[in-house]
Amino acid sequence: MRRHSPLRLLLGLASAVLLVTAVPAPHAAARPEPKAPDAFVSLRRVAPTILQDIRYVTRHNFVGDRIDGYRWPMCILTKDAAKALRSAQRAFLRQGYTLKVYDCYRPQRAVDHFVEWAKDLDDRRMKREFYPRVDKASLFEDGYIAEKSGHSRGSTVDLTLVRLPVEPTRPYVPGEPLVPCYAPQEERFPDASLDMGTGYDCFDTLSHTLDERIGGEQRANRLLLKRGLEKVGFVNYPNEWWHYTFQPETFPDDYFDFPVSPRSMTGHR
């Protein structure tokens, strides 16, 4: 049997994930859409070995619907942030891991979608998985939902680590039974990532990066991710182990609303 290197297998898996998840979004309005500034880039062009599991283009997220502005399963970032992630990825690959991103640049319209969803207190479809111990009425007060997000500035990314070789995982099936995001890893939805103590987008204090209740291997995994990203200029948001912002930000005061789509990158090199 012919053996392939972990790097080649990783590239193949990344391409397969893209093909499986690249479902066209519903027909968009005919009005002209804003384009990404030249300082933005598709992460796949800069660091193709980084896995992409863009949750907001699917229904597997705390809303339970595809999120406004996510037209394609792709990660868009400022060039500085993307190049820094490439440096981190190279170091992690040497250690037997790969990065996997869940979300990168986020359009303002997506943030608006979150805000409107949070106001609808009757919509609790995904509560059991993503916020089982949090009252939806307190999401704004507790800081889980806000009217502005650093993601819309383009230098913030949500991500995790996956051990090589990457184990294939099944797709999410809308309507399947939900498991609390802080349940043991073997009970949570499988996404092949290292055990960080909670799943992604878990609205719970256990998601705080250095929460004292998280110990052992789970804490070591969080610190592995944190230290590797800090070395290349990323700063962690302490309330979310997966949330990092590259410093200095390319656009510290700007919030963008171009869609997450290859068309937004037309003309970029």
C-alpha positions in Angstrom: 0.0 0.0 0.0 1.3 3.4 -0.9 1.8 5.7 2.2 1.1 9.4 2.1 2.7 12.0 4.3 0.5 13.6 7.1 0.8 16.9 5.3 -0.5 15.4 2.0 -3.3 13.7 3.9 -4.2 16.9 5.6 -4.4 18.8 2.3 -6.6 16.1 0.9 -8.9 16.2 3.9 -9.1 20.0 3.8 -10.2 19.8 0.2 -12.8 17.1 0.9 -14.3 19.1 3.8 -14.6 22.2 1.5 -16.3 20.1 -1.2 -18.8 18.5 1.2 -19.7 21.8 2.9 -19.7 24.1 -0.1 -23.5 24.3 -0.4 -24.6 27.4 -2.2 -26.5 29.9 0.0 -30.0 31.0 -0.8 -30.3 33.4 -3.7 -29.1 36.8 -2.7 -30.7 40.1 -3.6 -29.6 41.7 -6.8 -28.3 44.8 -5.1 -24.5 45.4 -5.3 -22.6 43.9 -2.4 -19.6 45.5 -0.7 -16.2 44.0 -1.5 -13.4 43.1 0.9 -10.6 45.7 1.1 -7.3 44.7 -0.4 -5.9 44.1 3.1 -8.1 41.0 3.3 -7.2 37.5 2.0 -8.6 34.0 1.9 -6.9 31.9 4.5 -6.8 29.0 2.2 -4.5 30.9 -0.2 -2.1 31.7 2.6 -2.2 28.6 4.8 -4.0 25.7 2.9 -3.2 23.1 5.5 -5.3 24.8 8.2 -8.6 22.9 8.5 -11.8 24.9 8.1 -15.1 24.0 9.8 -17.0 27.2 9.3 -20.0 26.6 11.5 -22.1 29.7 10.6 -22.6 28.5 7.0 -24.3 25.4 8.5 -27.1 24.9 10.9 -24.8 23.5 13.6 -24.5 26.7 15.7 -26.3 28.3 18.7 -29.0 29.8 16.4 -29.8 26.6 14.5 -29.9 28.3 11.1 -27.4 29.4 8.5 -26.3 32.9 9.5 -26.8 36.0 7.3 -23.8 36.9 5.3 -22.2 33.5 5.2 -22.4 32.5 1.6 -19.5 30.0 1.4 -17.5 27.9 3.9 -14.4 29.9 3.8 -12.1 31.8 6.2 -11.3 35.4 5.4 -8.9 37.4 7.4 -6.6 40.4 7.2 -3.3 39.5 5.6 -1.3 40.1 8.8 -3.6 37.8 10.8 -3.5 35.1 8.1 0.3 35.2 7.8 0.6 34.9 11.6 -1.7 31.9 11.6 0.5 30.4 8.9 3.5 30.7 11.2 1.6 29.2 14.1 0.5 26.3 11.8 4.0 25.5 10.8 5.0 25.2 14.4 2.0 23.0 15.3 2.6 20.7 12.3 6.1 20.0 13.6 4.5 19.0 16.9 2.0 16.6 15.3 -1.1 18.9 15.3 -3.0 21.1 12.9 -5.1 24.2 13.5 -8.8 24.2 12.6 -10.8 27.4 12.3 -14.5 27.7 13.2 -15.0 31.4 12.3 -12.9 34.2 11.0 -14.1 37.5 9.5 -17.8 38.0 10.4 -20.0 40.4 8.5 -22.0 43.0 10.5 -25.2 41.5 9.1 -24.3 38.2 10.8 -23.9 40.0 14.1 -27.3 41.7 13.5 -28.7 38.2 12.9 -27.4 37.1 16.4 -28.9 40.1 18.0 -32.3 39.5 16.5 -32.2 35.8 17.4 -31.3 36.7 21.0 -34.4 38.9 21.3 -36.6 36.0 20.3 -36.9 34.3 23.7 -39.2 31.6 22.3 -36.5 30.2 19.9 -34.5 27.8 22.0 -33.9 25.1 19.5 -30.2 24.8 20.3 -30.3 25.6 24.0 -29.5 22.0 25.1 -26.2 22.0 23.4 -24.9 25.6 23.4 -26.4 27.3 26.5 -28.0 24.7 28.7 -27.3 26.6 32.0 -27.9 30.1 30.7 -31.2 32.0 30.5 -31.6 33.2 27.0 -33.0 36.5 28.4 -29.6 37.2 30.0 -27.4 36.7 26.9 -26.8 40.4 26.4 -26.2 41.1 30.1 -23.8 38.2 30.4 -21.8 39.3 27.4 -22.5 36.3 25.1 -24.2 38.5 22.5 -23.3 42.1 21.5 -24.2 44.5 18.8 -20.6 44.7 17.6 -18.0 42.0 17.2 -14.2 42.2 16.8 -14.6 39.5 14.2 -16.1 42.2 11.8 -12.7 44.0 11.9 -11.0 41.0 10.3 -8.2 40.1 12.7 -10.1 37.8 15.1 -10.4 34.1 14.7 -12.1 31.2 16.5 -10.1 28.0 16.3 -8.9 24.8 17.9 -6.2 22.1 17.5 -6.6 18.7 15.9 -4.1 15.8 16.3 -2.5 14.3 13.2 -3.4 12.2 11.4 -6.9 13.7 11.3 -9.7 11.3 12.0 -12.7 11.7 9.7 -15.9 12.8 11.4 -19.6 12.5 10.4 -21.6 15.6 9.3 -24.1 17.3 11.6 -27.7 16.2 11.0 -30.2 19.0 11.7 -32.7 17.9 14.3 -30.4 15.2 15.8 -30.4 14.9 19.7 -28.3 17.6 21.3 -25.7 17.1 24.0 -24.6 19.8 26.4 -21.4 21.5 25.2 -19.6 20.8 28.5 -20.4 17.1 28.5 -17.5 14.6 28.3 -15.8 14.8 24.9 -16.9 11.3 24.0 -20.6 12.3 24.4 -20.4 15.7 22.6 -20.7 16.2 18.8 -17.5 14.7 17.3 -15.3 17.2 15.5 -11.8 15.5 15.9 -10.4 18.3 17.9 -8.3 18.0 21.1 -10.4 17.9 24.3 -10.6 21.5 25.5 -13.2 20.8 28.2 -16.1 22.3 26.2 -17.2 22.4 22.6 -17.0 25.5 20.4 -19.4 28.4 21.2 -20.3 27.0 24.6 -22.1 29.7 26.5 -20.8 28.7 29.9 -18.2 29.9 32.4 -16.4 26.6 31.8 -15.3 28.1 28.5 -13.2 30.7 30.3 -9.7 29.9 29.1 -8.2 29.5 32.6 -11.2 28.4 34.5 -9.9 26.6 37.6 -12.3 23.7 37.1 -10.6 22.8 33.9 -7.5 20.7 34.6 -5.3 17.9 33.4 -5.2 17.2 29.7 -8.0 19.7 28.9 -6.0 22.5 30.5 -2.8 21.4 28.9 -4.6 21.5 25.5 -5.9 25.0 26.0 -2.4 26.2 27.0 -0.8 24.4 24.0 -3.1 26.4 21.7 -2.7 29.6 23.7 1.1 29.6 23.9 1.5 28.7 20.2 -0.7 31.5 19.1 0.8 34.1 21.5 4.2 33.4 20.0 3.0 34.8 16.7 1.1 37.8 18.0 -2.4 36.6 18.9 -4.1 37.6 22.1 -6.8 35.4 23.8 -10.2 36.6 24.9 -10.2 35.2 28.5 -13.9 34.2 28.4 -13.5 32.0 25.3 -10.7 29.5 24.9 -11.2 29.5 21.1 -11.2 33.3 20.5 -8.0 35.1 19.5 -7.2 38.5 17.9 -4.0 39.3 16.1 -2.3 42.5 17.4 -1.9 45.1 16.2 -5.2 44.9 14.3 -5.1 46.1 10.7 -8.5 47.8 11.2 -8.9 48.6 14.9 -11.8 50.9 14.4 -13.6 49.6 11.4 -16.5 47.1 11.1 -17.1 45.5 7.7 -20.2 44.0 6.1 -19.0 42.3 2.9 -20.3 38.7 2.6 -18.2 35.6 3.4 -17.9 34.6 -0.3 -15.3 34.2 -3.0 -17.0 37.0 -4.8 -16.1 39.4 -2.0 -12.5 38.6 -2.8 -12.7 39.3 -6.6 -9.6 41.0 -7.8 -7.5 40.1 -4.8 -4.1 38.5 -5.2 
